[in-house]
Amino acid sequence: MLIRTKQFATSNFVQSLPYYLIRAYSLTFRLKVENEHAWLNYYLKNGGTVLLCTYHQHFFSAIRYFKKYRVYRPGLMISKSRDGEVIANVAERTGWYPVRGSSSKGGDEGLKLMIEHLQKYRLAAHIVDGPLGPAGIIKAGAIRLAHVSNAVIVPFYIAADRAWYFNSWDRFLLPKPFAKVVLKFGDMIKFDAVESQDEFEQQRQSLENTMHQESARLKSSL
């Protein structure tokens, strides 16, 4: 009986269920996408390298739409936790390549694999305050990835006119069914490599301030 339970839990049906539930739920959103053209044109026509960055709070609402990028084989760093297994499975079915590791577990290895993936395919996404927060605080990984890969950082933000906010460290945002949801890409940000820790911290703080201000502005516009 135990063997059959394990077989069911690891079956393709069970493994794929979260992905299909997310896609079905996301179909109810009245989604509006803003400012996508500039970075996509830079990636496709200029051969540029792009690192999409967002908060842990926001990534859920972008999952269904981001399947359109699967032809570019984008990468995404995902923690090695048990929850990360579910997210990695969803990412893979969406057409994204899951790179396992985070600042809290397997970070150095994950960062190295992300750099290799970015250098080869030129597109990846990064959760800037994950996997455990603090919420809204930009960790060093995004800046390091951009430096080594010569990538532009493109923040993206989610806002919904009606949503639930979970009682979690990130105040996870889940738009209510049939909510108006806006997915907005910010302007491309290029950080040149620096030698001193003070200069690195200035870049990190600049990205943090920009993302905080733009996220608040988008939320207040709905």
Secondary structure, DSSP 8 states (H G I E B T S, - for coil): -HHHHHHHHTSHHHHHHHHHHHHHHHTTSEEEEES-HHHHHHHHTS---EEEEE-TTTGGGGTTGGGGGGGG--EEEE-SSHHHHHHHHHHHHHT-EEEE--SSSSHHHHHHHHHHHHHHH-EEEEETTTTT--TT---HHHHHHHHHHT-EEEEEEEEESSEEE-SSTT--EEE-TT-EEEEEE---B-----SSHHHHHHHHHHHHHHHHHHHHHHHHT-
